[in-house]
């Protein structure tokens, strides 16, 4: 789980966000988001059910993945 960008209601970094603002973490997030938009064989990772939720955590929708896999 990559949830290092969590903020408090006042906009400050949450105590659980120990790597908040870390350039390595930002680079990882940027690369993961880029991969989600990359197409392979006409499908993106998001087409397969991978996405970020409102907490910036990577999630897999198993229903979407199952549907895609059964249709291939």
C-alpha positions as CSV (number, residue, x, y, z in Angstrom):
1,X,0.0,0.0,0.0
2,X,1.3,3.4,-0.9
3,X,-0.5,5.8,1.3
4,X,2.2,8.3,2.0
5,X,0.4,11.4,0.9
6,X,-2.3,11.4,3.5
7,X,-3.0,14.9,5.0
8,X,-4.8,16.1,8.1
9,X,-7.9,18.3,7.7
10,X,-5.6,21.4,8.1
11,X,-3.4,20.3,5.2
12,X,-0.4,19.1,7.2
13,X,1.1,15.7,6.7
14,X,-0.5,12.9,8.7
15,X,1.7,11.2,11.3
16,X,1.3,8.0,9.3
17,X,2.8,9.6,6.2
18,X,6.4,9.2,7.2
19,X,7.6,9.6,3.6
20,X,5.4,12.6,2.8
21,X,7.2,14.9,0.3
22,X,9.9,12.3,-0.3
23,X,11.2,12.6,-3.8
24,X,11.7,8.9,-4.2
25,X,8.1,8.2,-3.1
26,X,6.8,10.8,-5.5
27,X,8.8,9.2,-8.3
28,X,7.4,5.8,-7.5
29,X,3.9,7.2,-7.5
30,X,4.4,8.9,-10.8
31,X,5.8,5.8,-12.4
32,X,3.0,3.6,-11.1
33,X,0.4,6.1,-12.4
34,X,2.1,6.1,-15.8
35,X,2.0,2.3,-16.0
36,X,-1.7,2.4,-15.3
37,X,-2.2,4.4,-18.4
38,X,0.2,2.4,-20.6
39,X,-1.5,0.1,-23.2
40,X,-0.3,-3.4,-23.8
41,X,-2.2,-5.5,-26.3
42,X,-4.9,-2.8,-26.4
43,X,-5.5,-3.0,-22.6
44,X,-4.4,-0.6,-19.9
45,X,-3.9,-1.7,-16.3
46,X,-7.0,0.3,-15.4
47,X,-8.9,-1.7,-18.0
48,X,-7.9,-4.8,-15.9
49,X,-9.3,-3.3,-12.8
50,X,-6.3,-1.5,-11.2
51,X,-6.8,2.0,-9.9
52,X,-6.1,4.4,-7.1
53,X,-8.8,5.0,-4.4
54,X,-9.5,8.2,-2.6
55,X,-6.7,7.5,-0.1
56,X,-4.2,7.1,-3.0
57,X,-4.0,3.4,-2.4
58,X,-3.7,1.0,-5.3
59,X,-6.8,-1.3,-5.6
60,X,-7.8,-4.2,-7.8
61,X,-11.4,-4.6,-8.9
62,X,-11.5,-8.4,-9.1
63,X,-14.8,-8.3,-10.9
64,X,-13.4,-6.2,-13.7
65,X,-10.3,-8.4,-13.9
66,X,-12.4,-11.5,-14.1
67,X,-14.6,-10.1,-16.8
68,X,-11.6,-9.1,-18.9
69,X,-9.9,-12.5,-18.5
70,X,-13.0,-14.5,-19.4
71,X,-13.5,-12.4,-22.6
72,X,-9.9,-12.9,-23.9
